């Protein structure tokens, strides 16, 4: 690798970090975190989780501020940037004494409720973090010193006074520098091209004698993937791991394993198709190839299973996008790979982790259990009751038991687990408010509360039944999926998991950017900015982009045209209805009005109407003009006056259609390479790089899994290109 490659790549990654920090500040201005009222038992009163506490933990996770001393540095020494302090709403640590107190709650309920609020907050910020890190931060900051009372915890004023007092204790210079460096790294203010101070052990190495012994016993060539990785490490492709991860290591305490060794272990696991650290360590002693590659005589010289997992969660997950980007710049800079100007984008689906347990049906309805507790409390308050009597509970259970459970289809099989849970709740059982992949309405009921317990029970049961029906008759509630994933229905089949979008060049098939999101969320609103950002990141000139009809979006085509991105791809003709009626071209369309074939005027409505991923102007005729019109049967089949929908970017669609037809041979070549390269790359990642199924839970770790697969794919492409086994993609001429 040339001496100038590392600084240039570091500068590009640092620039991306700064852009992400600017977007973070912009998103924080739009994110409002209100106080959360938690209903966890029928007998106990509602407990409020202050919004400032949720924001406090979110920033602690993002910036690794996991101690009172670090928060003292952040607030009292003004190390925390002004936009983050403003969003937190706290300027001094003593302000937590009045604003962040929490009444008695079971420790598990408190930790779960706070964890999922922080997860949602960080996801909205565009910086999802592993759930394990969030839980550990909550334990370090809050649970460790919280006052224990009757099996629960209390964060009272005395707790926050002690927290502020602990922060004022003298902190070492190393801790202060570590805290500042972490915040500067997140904001892109750390010079990644500088040599990092060693904070880890030396890399293990075989002696000449040990190396000769292993090579003498080897009877087969190393696996192709191991050969590719060995050449990549020898070429220095992964030397950037050290400066990229340096700020995540503490200067205090015992030294950790070398980050390059941990990275090497994870790539080796991926190369061997093994995602379980314990299984992999067990196989090292049985493989000469693995021991030679890892430079060890046995697995005892490698990190433990727990440390390997921790490295992925704590070190790699927060920076996986920067890691992939740095490696991409090295491929362009040090290897001089010419990727051309043709790119294609396609997507894949990653199935989320799931479990089958007896409590799965109840977990899906967690939002409704909290809603049920709240409704019963409202009834008690409206009728002057202190709590529900035994007779009241029997009336409520009877109303739920008499529901038509068969009408729920396959959901009716969960009747008894749900009835047992309702009985437990009415008897004082606790509920943990956690989200789930199925979205259910948990808002309070409208209207007054009936005073009669029988009327209240029937109404409550009927409302519960109606809200459960939103799951659908074919919903399988016996399988509980990762709460951070989403659901997508396609061709009558529902998939729970994550969507992954890739963008690859059509010359060799290297992947240059990716994005991971909840399935069902849809990537159409983000695809335009995503492609533009990739073009700016790599400083590309005019490019041509191919996709399937899903991303042939008029608004995106309009934005791309201004940035010299020419799109090629089929378009689903959703605006042309297959009916015997007039089409858009039969009307004379102007900016503020349109004229129908009969000469009548249709006035444009003032607001843009959004239909899926399309934005439309709507022109509507007067009822008097359409009534008795001789052309009405050919104009509209509706009962009301004619409504004409015109795409806001119809001129861009016309240019796109003209471009697709201008040179049929060129269009055929681009779309043919798209199907062979982009769609083939998705098939390779799903079937050979292990992204068909999520091996961990959570959006942050789904991004990590996709990023690791992309690095491995690009390394294999580079290895084949280096040895002359990969040539630019071309199509045979049409017959």
ABEGO torsion letter per residue (X at the ends): XBAAAAAAAAAAAAAAAAAAAAAAAAAAAABBBBBBBBBABAABBBBBBBAAAAAAAAAAAAAGBABAAAAAAAAAAGABBAAAAAAAGBABAAAAAAAABBBBBBAAAAAAAAAAAAAAAAAAAGBBBBAAAAAAAAAAAAAAABBBBGGBBBBBAAAAAAAAAAAABBBBAAAAAAAAAAAAAAAGABBAABBBBBABBBBBBBBAAAAAAAAAABABBBBAAAAAAAAAAAAGAAAAAAAAAAAABBABEBBBBBAAAAAAAAAAAAAAGBABAAAAAAAAAABAAAAAAAGBABAAABBBAAAAAAAAAAAAAAAAAAAAAAAAAAAAAAAGBBAEABBBBBBBBBBBBBBBBAAAAAAAAAAAAAAAAAAAAAAAAAAGBABBBAAAAAAAAAAAAABBAAAAEAAAAAAAAAAAAAAAAAAGBBBBBBBBABBBBABBBBEBBBABAAAAAAAAAAAAAAAAAAAEAABBAABBBBAABBBBBBGGBBBBEBBBBBBBBAAAGBBABBBBBBBGAEAAAAAAAAAAAAAAAAGBBBBBBBBBAAABBAAAAAAAAAAGBBBBEBBBBAABBBBBBBBAAABBBBAABBBBAAGBBBBBBABBBBBEABBBBBBBBBAAAABGBAAAAAABABABBBBBBBBAAAAAAAAAAAAAAABAAAAAAAAAAAAAAAAAAAAAAAAAAGAABBABBEAAAAAAAAAAAAAAAAAAAAAAAAAGABBBBBBBBBX
